[in-house]
Amino acid sequence: LDADLAVDVTAWETLAFGGDKTKSITINGEQVVTRGATPTLTFNQLNSDWNNIATKNGAKLILKNLNVTNSGHNDGPWNRHDLNFACDVEMENVISDKSIALKAGGVLKNVTIDDANGSDTYALWIQPKGQVVTLENCVIDMLDCTDGRGIKIDEQYMAANEVKAPTLNVSGTIFKTEEKAAVIVKSKDGAIINWGERNDISKVKADSTFAVWVDEASADYADKVI
């Protein structure tokens, strides 16, 4: 990607990228970065809700050396505000000024999420579908956000038979948040959390000691959080 670019996304998957045989799509701003400028990829939201970023044929979307954003709201619930990835996604050397929602697997390396949304916002929202999500050397900076929060695993908007505990791997990641723990789990199937080395929760205002909380509504299933 050698210049800023906007691509349209819709509520569901009617504008899925790729074709019936696509295995992966890579968008890389490396050539521009070496000249001292980072291109911005904007997902242009054509409706007010559910800006799904989707691919055909289960293809993986790989984003490298970019700024990413969307044209959506700077207020309201996560589903209309976030970058909602309905496909497996890998990000490396990416800065996002919008929080991110994952409906499938994700690998985030050297990714910064710095969202200034005007309402309660989790930097990363994971729908628990049994996928693996990995954060490595990332920065979650939600101090400019109203009631900014870290990572949430939540089955909201999901059918009961869809819910399956995901695996979350976190290492070398810095959390800066106003509310809640670095990670909060609200899922009856729990989650497997591998809390690796070099994570920093010293700037998590609500709890700089314990990295993971279980939501009150899921307290009966706390033993399923491993």
Secondary structure as GFF3:
##gff-version 3
##sequence-region A 1 226
A	DSSP	beta_strand	5	9	.	.	.	ID=ss1
A	DSSP	beta_strand	24	28	.	.	.	ID=ss2
A	DSSP	alpha_helix	30	33	.	.	.	ID=ss3
A	DSSP	beta_strand	40	45	.	.	.	ID=ss4
A	DSSP	beta_strand	52	53	.	.	.	ID=ss5
A	DSSP	three_ten_helix	56	58	.	.	.	ID=ss6
A	DSSP	beta_strand	60	70	.	.	.	ID=ss7
A	DSSP	alpha_helix	78	81	.	.	.	ID=ss8
A	DSSP	beta_strand	83	85	.	.	.	ID=ss9
A	DSSP	beta_strand	89	96	.	.	.	ID=ss10
A	DSSP	beta_strand	100	102	.	.	.	ID=ss11
A	DSSP	beta_strand	106	114	.	.	.	ID=ss12
A	DSSP	beta_strand	121	126	.	.	.	ID=ss13
A	DSSP	beta_strand	132	136	.	.	.	ID=ss14
A	DSSP	beta_strand	139	141	.	.	.	ID=ss15
A	DSSP	beta_strand	148	154	.	.	.	ID=ss16
A	DSSP	three_ten_helix	160	162	.	.	.	ID=ss17
A	DSSP	beta_strand	167	171	.	.	.	ID=ss18
A	DSSP	beta_strand	174	177	.	.	.	ID=ss19
A	DSSP	beta_strand	183	186	.	.	.	ID=ss20
A	DSSP	beta_strand	192	195	.	.	.	ID=ss21
A	DSSP	beta_strand	200	204	.	.	.	ID=ss22
A	DSSP	beta_strand	212	214	.	.	.	ID=ss23
A	DSSP	three_ten_helix	216	224	.	.	.	ID=ss24
###
